[in-house]
């Protein structure tokens, strides 16, 4: 199997990796531009940037700043779009089954989870787009979202570029170094997918339990209401019977 061809098929930006070496400022621009939009795979570029930094051809500090800064800027733009078009986004996603459920779950959870949730959702599949749109639609404060997104993108950039940096020290062959980076990315995505499923199941279980508690409370209220009504009716009946008895005795005494 041709590993290089396979990676080119998976990552459409991999062809740009050959232009990173020796292009100085353009290399950082390529990393920033391909990282800005969500759902655009550029793992090969990130790993290649790390490898070139390990060889001294690029600055590891500037690589990390280009990647993390561009990702943070993209996150803030996604949040602002969700803020301004949250209603339309909700209506459009509502009819998409699981996507709609995940969006509503994220919009409700971000208010309770705060910054830790903003950090965690970033590492779920499509979490960057989902988290930003949901947080914006839920009117989660932009400043707090930016703090959480900055923490998440710092961690993400560190491991994405770091695998290339340390992979370059392990192997001089760029293809295998990139393969190591992609394998780690796939492993992280797999773990995040499992976490997403467990979290979604927990949310459904909590929702079902809450609904059951509401129904139980309503049933108990109905039972109490019925018991109260029965007691009142019994009291009224007893009172009416007593009054009738008094009238009967009074009528008999008058007749005598």
HUSUL-V952952 format. One record per backbone hydrogen bond with DSSP energy under -1.0 kcal/mol. NH is the residue of the N-H (numbers start at 1). CO is the residue of the C=O. If there is no record, write none. Layout:
BEGIN
NH/CO  NH/CO
END
This chain:
BEGIN
6/2  7/3  8/4  9/5  10/6  11/7  14/11  16/13  17/14  19/16  20/17  23/20  26/23  27/24  29/25  30/26  31/27  32/28  33/29  34/30  36/32  46/42  47/43  48/44  49/45  50/46  51/47  52/48  53/49  54/50  55/51  56/53  57/52  58/52  63/59  64/60  65/61  66/62  67/63  68/64  69/65  70/66  71/67  72/68  73/69  74/70  75/71  76/72  77/73  78/74  79/75  80/76  81/77  82/78  83/79  84/80  85/81  89/85  90/86  91/87  92/88  93/89  94/90  96/93  99/96  101/97  102/98  103/99  104/100  105/101  106/102  107/103  108/104  109/105  110/106  113/109  114/110  118/114  119/115  120/116  121/117  123/120  124/121  127/124  130/126  131/127  132/128  133/129  134/130  135/131  136/132  137/133  138/134  139/136  140/135  145/141  146/142  147/143  148/144  149/145  150/146  151/147  152/148  153/149  154/150  155/151  156/152  157/153  158/154  159/155  160/156  161/157  162/158  163/159  165/161  166/162  167/163  168/164  170/166  171/167  177/173  178/174  179/175  180/176  181/177  182/178  183/179  184/180  185/181  186/182  187/183  188/184  189/185  190/186  191/187  192/188  193/189  194/190  195/191  196/192  197/193  198/194  199/195  200/196  201/197  202/198  203/199  204/200  205/201  206/202  207/203  208/204  209/205  210/206  211/207  212/208  213/209  214/210  215/211  216/212  217/213  218/214  219/215  220/216  221/217  222/218  223/219  224/220  225/221  226/222  227/223  228/224  229/225  230/226  231/227  232/228  233/229  234/230  235/231  236/232  237/233  238/234  239/235  240/236  241/237  242/238  243/239  244/240  245/241  246/242  247/243  248/244  249/245  250/246  251/247  252/248  253/249  254/250  255/251  256/252
END
